[in-house]
């Protein structure tokens, strides 16, 4: 349920409304937008059937929300959410987050070489996995905390915010010490304990769509994070499973404008995991920005054949530079900017 407040509603009146909602065992969520101020009511709303909320001082009207995802809905917040990652980089509201780096952190030397190359090409967020959820238990599982230290060190040297995956609620505090953005991978999209844990942290969360998840499933997973108080959620489309086997997954680009109609959260697209084929990544990256995505997530490696994880789908640095050159032109055409990481945070 959404309570729409009058333009002249005072802070005292807002506090009174919130107190009454809490007395019913529900949680009030205040949203001060450009056009209006709202209070979202979170919880089992059956108890409101006999509560005259519309009669409270300062209330303009009371609106039910039919969508199961309340806080992610544009009914709750009309304006696009813009997430500040620090170092002059933001995602959403016309600012594009260009995430690039290796699948897994292998060494400081390799990560620094890749990081320098992608930053020079125009990437503004460095990625790298320290904990790797692999299909086989015998595959490389990541460097753990040592990898996190390398990622933080290289990110600081290059002046770039960093993103890395967290796989388990027990890892959240550790990863929080090193990262700027938590990544929730496709396999953990419905790990609700993990979602609730990162929802209690203050860092942004990049939430990847599960391999067999509907759009509604993804938004309900985002709701778990939002409901814990963390409003900094970035959605990520990375392809879904189907009968088609010529690509690793099927990239659902219709998801981008589809979600933007009903949800205010920024959305980026990962064509690397979606296609699994480097020759398809440039076209799908351009198509993502044209569809309205708020960024693109691409895996890059200086020597893919020697990569310890997902090497066959990684672009070479020179290939990534070509992709970024075309994306910069497309961003300008779409009236969007690609922030440059650093103190000034200038855009290109």
C-alpha positions in Angstrom: 0.0 0.0 0.0 1.2 3.5 -0.8 0.2 6.6 1.2 0.4 9.7 -0.9 1.1 12.8 1.2 -0.1 16.4 0.7 2.5 18.9 -0.6 2.3 20.8 2.7 2.5 17.7 5.0 4.7 18.5 8.0 7.5 16.4 9.5 5.4 16.0 12.6 2.5 14.6 10.6 4.8 12.2 8.8 6.2 11.0 12.1 2.6 10.5 13.4 1.6 8.4 10.4 4.8 6.3 10.6 4.1 5.7 14.3 0.6 4.5 13.6 1.8 2.1 10.9 4.4 0.6 13.2 1.8 0.1 15.9 0.0 -2.2 13.5 3.2 -4.3 13.1 4.0 -3.0 9.7 7.1 -1.1 8.3 6.8 2.4 6.9 9.2 3.4 4.1 9.4 7.1 3.3 10.2 8.2 -0.2 10.7 11.9 -1.0 10.5 12.2 -4.8 10.7 15.2 -7.1 7.0 15.1 -7.8 5.5 13.8 -4.5 6.3 12.3 -1.1 5.1 8.8 -0.4 5.0 6.3 2.5 5.1 2.7 1.5 3.6 0.2 3.9 5.5 -3.0 4.0 4.2 -6.2 5.5 0.9 -8.1 5.6 -1.6 -5.4 4.8 -4.8 -7.3 5.9 -4.5 -5.5 9.3 -5.1 -2.2 7.5 -8.7 -3.0 6.5 -10.1 -1.2 9.5 -7.4 1.5 9.8 -8.6 4.9 8.5 -5.2 6.0 7.1 -6.9 8.3 4.6 -8.2 10.4 7.4 -4.8 11.1 9.0 -3.6 14.8 8.8 -1.3 15.3 5.8 -2.6 12.3 3.8 -3.9 13.1 0.3 -4.9 9.5 -0.7 -4.2 5.9 -0.1 -3.4 3.6 -3.0 -3.1 -0.2 -3.1 -0.1 -1.7 -4.9 -1.1 -4.8 -6.8 2.4 -5.8 -7.7 4.1 -8.2 -5.2 7.3 -6.2 -5.4 6.4 -3.0 -3.5 9.7 -1.1 -3.1 11.0 -1.8 -6.6 7.8 -0.6 -8.2 7.4 2.7 -9.9 4.2 3.0 -7.9 6.5 3.6 -4.9 9.1 5.7 -6.7 8.5 7.3 -10.1 12.0 8.6 -10.7 14.9 6.4 -11.9 17.2 5.3 -9.1 20.7 6.6 -9.6 23.4 4.7 -7.6 26.7 6.5 -6.7 29.6 4.0 -6.7 32.2 6.6 -5.7 35.2 7.9 -7.6 32.9 9.9 -9.8 31.0 6.9 -11.2 27.3 6.5 -11.0 24.8 4.1 -12.6 21.3 5.0 -13.7 19.5 8.2 -14.7 21.5 8.5 -17.9 24.9 7.4 -16.5 26.3 4.2 -17.9 28.3 1.7 -15.7 30.8 0.0 -17.9 32.0 -3.1 -16.0 35.0 -5.0 -17.3 37.7 -7.3 -16.1 38.6 -11.0 -15.9 36.2 -13.7 -14.7 38.6 -14.6 -11.9 41.4 -12.8 -10.1 44.5 -14.8 -10.9 47.4 -12.5 -9.8 48.1 -8.9 -9.2 50.2 -8.6 -12.3 47.5 -10.0 -14.6 44.6 -8.0 -13.0 46.6 -4.8 -13.2 47.5 -5.3 -16.8 43.8 -6.0 -17.7 42.6 -3.2 -15.5 44.8 -0.6 -17.1 43.7 -1.7 -20.5 40.0 -1.6 -19.9 40.2 1.7 -18.0 42.1 3.3 -20.9 39.4 2.0 -23.2 36.6 3.6 -21.2 35.6 1.1 -18.5 34.7 2.7 -15.2 34.1 -0.3 -12.9 36.7 -3.1 -12.5 35.4 -6.6 -11.9 37.1 -9.8 -10.8 36.0 -12.9 -8.9 37.7 -14.0 -5.7 35.1 -16.7 -4.9 34.0 -18.6 -8.0 30.8 -20.8 -8.0 31.8 -23.5 -10.6 29.8 -26.3 -12.0 32.6 -28.7 -11.2 34.0 -28.9 -7.7 37.4 -29.6 -9.3 37.5 -26.3 -11.2 39.4 -23.3 -9.9 37.4 -21.8 -7.0 39.2 -18.5 -6.7 41.9 -17.0 -4.5 39.5 -16.1 -1.6 40.7 -13.2 0.6 44.0 -12.9 -1.1 42.1 -12.2 -4.3 40.0 -9.6 -2.6 43.1 -7.8 -1.4 44.5 -7.8 -4.9 41.3 -6.4 -6.3 41.1 -3.6 -3.8 44.8 -2.8 -4.3 44.5 -2.6 -8.1 41.2 -0.7 -8.0 42.8 1.9 -5.7 45.8 2.2 -8.0 43.6 2.7 -11.1 41.1 4.9 -9.2 38.2 2.6 -10.2 35.3 1.2 -8.1 35.4 -2.6 -7.9 32.7 -5.3 -7.9 33.1 -8.9 -6.9 30.9 -11.8 -6.1 29.8 -12.9 -2.7 28.4 -16.5 -2.5 27.5 -17.1 1.1 26.1 -15.0 4.0 29.2 -16.0 6.0 31.3 -14.2 3.4 29.5 -10.8 3.5 31.5 -9.1 6.2 34.7 -10.2 4.6 33.8 -9.1 1.1 32.5 -5.8 2.5 35.9 -4.9 3.7 37.3 -4.9 0.1 34.6 -4.2 -2.4 32.6 -1.2 -3.6 29.8 -3.3 -5.0 28.5 -6.8 -4.0 27.7 -9.1 -6.9 25.0 -11.7 -6.4 25.5 -14.3 -9.1 22.8 -16.1 -11.2 23.1 -19.2 -9.1 22.4 -17.3 -5.9 19.6 -15.0 -7.1 17.1 -16.8 -4.9 19.5 -17.4 -2.0 17.2 -15.4 0.3 19.5 -15.6 3.4 22.3 -14.0 1.3 19.9 -11.4 -0.2 18.7 -10.4 3.3 22.3 -10.2 4.6 23.6 -7.9 1.8 20.3 -5.9 2.3 21.5 -5.0 5.7 24.8 -3.6 4.3 25.4 -0.1 3.0 27.1 -1.0 -0.2 25.4 -1.3 -3.6 24.4 -4.7 -4.9 24.5 -6.0 -8.5 21.9 -8.7 -8.7 22.1 -11.1 -11.6 19.1 -12.8 -13.1 18.9 -16.5 -12.5 19.3 -18.9 -15.3 15.7 -20.0 -15.2 14.2 -16.9 -13.5 11.3 -14.9 -14.8 11.4 -11.1 -14.7 9.0 -11.2 -11.7 11.4 -13.6 -9.9 14.3 -11.2 -10.3 12.3 -8.2 -9.0 11.1 -10.2 -6.0 14.7 -11.1 -5.2 15.5 -7.4 -5.5 12.7 -6.7 -3.1 14.4 -8.9 -0.4 17.4 -6.6 -0.5 15.3 -3.4 -0.6 13.1 -4.6 2.3 16.2 -4.8 4.5 16.9 -1.1 4.0 19.5 -1.2 1.2 18.1 0.8 -1.7 21.2 0.5 -3.9 20.3 -2.4 -6.2 21.5 -2.8 -9.8 19.8 -5.5 -11.8 21.8 -7.5 -14.3 20.4 -9.4 -17.3 22.9 -12.2 -18.2 20.8 -14.6 -20.3 18.4 -17.4 -19.5 18.3 -21.1 -20.3 16.3 -22.4 -23.3 16.4 -25.2 -25.8 18.7 -23.1 -28.0 22.3 -24.4 -27.8 24.2 -22.3 -30.3 24.9 -19.8 -27.5 25.6 -20.3 -23.9 22.3 -18.7 -22.9 19.6 -16.7 -24.5 20.0 -12.9 -24.0 16.6 -11.5 -23.1 17.0 -7.9 -24.3 13.3 -7.2 -24.1 13.7 -7.5 -20.4 15.4 -4.1 -20.3 12.4 -1.9 -21.5 10.0 -4.4 -20.0 11.4 -3.8 -16.5 11.9 -0.1 -16.9 8.2 0.3 -17.4 7.4 -1.0 -13.9 10.7 -0.7 -11.9 12.9 2.3 -11.0 16.1 0.3 -10.4 19.0 0.6 -13.0 19.7 -2.4 -15.2 22.9 -3.5 -16.9 23.4 -6.3 -19.4 26.1 -9.0 -19.4 26.6 -10.2 -23.0 29.6 -12.3 -22.1 27.7 -14.8 -20.0 24.6 -14.5 -22.2 26.3 -15.5 -25.4 29.5 -17.3 -24.4 30.9 -16.3 -27.8 33.3 -13.3 -28.1 32.3 -12.6 -31.7 28.7 -11.9 -30.6 29.6 -9.7 -27.7 30.1 -6.4 -29.6 26.7 -6.5 -31.3 24.9 -7.5 -28.2 26.7 -4.8 -26.1 25.5 -2.1 -28.6 22.0 -3.6 -28.7 21.9 -3.4 -24.9 22.6 0.3 -24.8 20.2 0.9 -27.6 17.5 -1.0 -25.6 18.0 1.4 -22.7 20.4 -0.5 -20.5 22.2 1.5 -17.8 25.5 -0.2 -18.5 27.3 -3.2 -20.0 29.3 -6.0 -18.2 32.0 -7.6 -20.3 34.7 -10.1 -19.4 38.2 -9.2 -20.7 41.5 -11.1 -20.5 45.0 -10.5 -21.9 45.4 -14.3 -22.7 42.0 -16.0 -22.7 43.5 -19.5 -23.5 45.4 -19.3 -20.2 42.5 -17.9 -18.1 41.6 -20.0 -15.1 37.9 -19.4 -15.6 35.6 -18.7 -18.6 38.5 -17.8 -20.9 36.7 -18.8 -24.1 34.1 -16.0 -23.7 36.6 -13.2 -22.8 37.5 -10.4 -25.2 41.1 -9.3 -25.7 41.9 -5.8 -24.5 42.1 -4.5 -28.1 38.7 -6.0 -28.9 37.2 -4.4 -25.8 38.7 -1.0 -26.9 36.9 -1.4 -30.2 33.6 -2.2 -28.5 34.0 0.8 -26.2 34.7 3.2 -29.1 31.4 2.2 -30.6 29.5 2.4 -27.3 30.8 5.9 -26.7 29.3 7.0 -30.0 26.0 5.2 -29.2 25.8 6.7 -25.7 26.1 10.1 -27.2 23.4 9.3 -29.7 21.1 8.1 -26.8 21.9 11.2 -24.7 23.7 9.2 -22.1 27.1 9.6 -20.5 29.9 7.2 -19.5 31.5 8.6 -16.3 35.3 8.5 -16.2 36.6 7.2 -12.9 38.8 9.5 -10.8 38.5 12.5 -8.6 36.8 14.6 -11.2 34.3 12.1 -12.5 34.1 13.8 -15.9 32.0 12.0 -18.5 32.6 11.0 -22.1 
